[in-house]
């Protein structure tokens, strides 16, 4: 017999308010409403709730960069960037996954950095 409002055992394990996409809400750097890809791309730069760098802080990125290197540049752990990559329809296989300049630049600018391409 399952508790009221539960359709299977997974519902019993997870609190109702944390099911589905709500489970990652706490680790995304923007509100759940902006999870639509188009909205998320624009909102990354606007609504990050992290400690912003000093205005005008510039980071230089080559044509490619690993997830680990990008995380170090923006002052985060590599796994903290994973939810952003998921929303951007990007699957990574670990901290040494290579990101394009365009993707890395979008992520870094979301954390408040100005991004310049080198090389």
N, C-alpha and C positions, 0 to 999 in steps of 0.2 A: 504494500500500500504506500503510495507516494503522498507527500504533503500537498496541500491545496495549491494549485497554480503550477505544479511541476508535471511535465509530460514524460520525462525519463529521469534516469539517475544522474545525468549530467546537470540537470536543473537543480537537483538536491545539493550537489557539490558546490556549484557556483551560485552566489546570491543573484537573485533575479535582476537587480540593477546593474550587474557587471557582466551580463551575458553578451555574446556576439561582439560587435565592434566596440561596445562600451568597455570591454575588458582592456582595450589599449588606450582609452581616453586619458588615463592618468600619466602615460608616458609620451603622448604626442605633444609637440610644442605649440599646438593651436587647438581651438575648440573642435569638437566632434562634428559640428554642423558643416565644417569646411572640408570634410573628407572627400567631396567630389573632386576629381582630379583637377579640373579647370580652376575651381575655387582654391584648392590647396596650393596650387602653383603660385598664385598671387598672394595668398595669405601667409605663406611661409615667411616672406620678407616683411610682412606688416605686423604679425601678431605673436612673434616669438616671446616667450615669457622667461627668457634666460637673462643672466647678467650680461648686459650689452658691453661690447668693447668701447674704448674711447672713440668718439666720433672721428670718422676719417681713417680708422685703422685699416691698413691695407695688407692683404696677404697676396703673395704671388704664387700662381699655380701654373704648372706646365700643361702640355696637351693631355696628360694623364696623371692621375695621382691615386694612391691606394686609399682605401677607407681609413686605415690606421693613421696614415699621414695627414689626411684631411681632419680627422678627429683631433689630432694633436694641435693642428693649426687653429682650430676653433675652440680649443679648450674643453673638449668633451671626451668621453670614452667612446670607442668605435661602436659599441652596441647601443649607445644612446641615439645614434643616427639611423639605426635600422628602421624604426617606425616611419620616419620621413621617406626613406627609400621605398618602403612598401606602398605608401600612398602614391609615390611617383612611379608605380609599376616597375620597380627595379628589384630584382632578386640578387642577393649577394651570397657568396659561399664562404665568407669569413672576413677577417680584418685585412687580408692581403688582396682583396678583390679590387680590381682596377676600375676607377671611375673616369668618365670623360671630363674634360674641362667644363663643358656646359652644365653637366649635372653637379659637379663639385662646386662650381661657381654659384649655382642656384641655392644649394644647401648652405654654403658659407655666407652668402648674402642674407639668408634667413636668420643667421645668428648675428647679424649686424656688421659684417665685414664688407669692405669694398674689395673686389677681386680683380686682380690684373693678371693677364696671361703673359707668361714668359716662354721663350723658346719656340 
